[in-house]
Amino acid sequence: MIGTYGHGTENDFVLIFDPENKLEINPEQVSAICNRKSGIGSDGLIRIGKVDSKWFMDYRNSDGSVAEMCGNGIRVMAKYLLEKGHQPSGIFPINTRDGMKYLSAPETGDITVNMGQIREVFGEISATANGHTWTGYNIDMGNPHAVVFVNDMNEVGDLLTAPTVEPADEYPDGVNVEFVEFLPNGELKMRVHERGVGETKSCGTGTCAVALAATLSKGKRLPSNWIINPPGGRLSVEIDSHSNAILTGPAVLINDVDLSKYL
């Protein structure tokens, strides 16, 4: 079994092409593949399947748990489909557990995905890390996000353990936590601790959540546009007047990998 390793702003994935949906992968196999010490090493695994003749992204976190959506991952999947000759460039759909997403994928350059509607879940939340607590926004991007704004990113610490988020009952299945700093040039700096993974170099759904939270914190009306800088690179997010989050950024395939020892 051959897979492919790639990344979007250093949020990295192993992709497996399975259009006939013949492959069943259990959490232990996913965890072994994603293990950075003994496996291939990645933030997640994407099985590329088909549902009703449409591409389907079966996304798993590095601990083997299932996730609804991954904004960086879906762009890397689109890049795979183009480079491997399975899909012509242009606009096309990819189905996910969070519904159908439409992508604009040129032959070269950045890939754009309409992530669908994003909304604030009303009610104050707080996140605690490194002995500091910040209040922030509860954002639903098809998966849950807690977004807080900090004056100095150094206050956040190493994020080796998951931040504590309250109220905990808002997130029965865990939550992605984004720490955000406004930069002097109007752009945003971001770090994220993803549920089921830990700190990652980037998070596509997280950048969309950050864009909405930044808009709300500044009292702006939609549409809005933000440039967001996670540790792994640079992404742009537009939130249109209908609250759709449109994410644009790079996607890179690195090399094929042998998965025969894991599957």
C-alpha positions, 0 to 999 in steps of 0.5 A: 500500500502506497500513500502520499505525504503532504502539507498545507502551511506545515499542517501535514497529512498522509493521504491514501487513495481508495476511491472504491472504499475498500480500505477499512482503517482502525484508530490504532493503524492511524495512530501508528502511521501518524506517530512521529517517532515510529511511523511516517509522522503527520498531524492526520490521515486522509483516506480519499474515497467516493460517495455517490460518485463524488470525492469524499474526505475521510479525515482522522486525527493523529490519535485515530479519532474521526474529525468532521473537517480539515481546511488544510487537509482538504486543500492538500487532498485537492492538490493530490487529485490534480497532481495524480491526474484524478481531477482536472483543475478548476472548481469542483466539490469534495464531500466531508462529514461537515457536508459538501465543500467547493474548491477552486484549484488552479494548475499551480498556485494557492487553492481556495475552499469555501468552508461553508457557514461559520457562526458564533455560539453565544456565551462567554468561554475562557481558556487557560494555559501556562498559568494565564486565563483569557476569555474569548469566543465559542465558534462553530466551524462544523467543528468546535473552536475556542478563540482567545486574544492575547497581548503577547504570544509568549504568555501562552507557553509551550502548549505541550498539554491541552489548554483548559477550556470552560465551560467544559460542557460546551465541548463534550467531544473536545475543542480546538483552541486558538490563541491570537495576537493582533499584529501592528500591520493589521494581520493576525498571529495564531497558535492552535492546540487541536483536539486529538493532535496537540499543537500543530503548525496550522489549522484551516478551520481554526484560521476561519474561526479566528477570522470571525472572532477577530471581526467580532472583537473589532465590532466589524460587519461582514464581509471581512478579510484577514491575513492569518499567520500560524507558525507554518505559513500564511493564509487568507480568510474572507467571510462573506456577507452570508457568513461563508468562510473562504480559505485560501492557501498553499498545498504541497505534496512531498513524496510517496510513502510505503504503508505496507507495514501499517495496513 
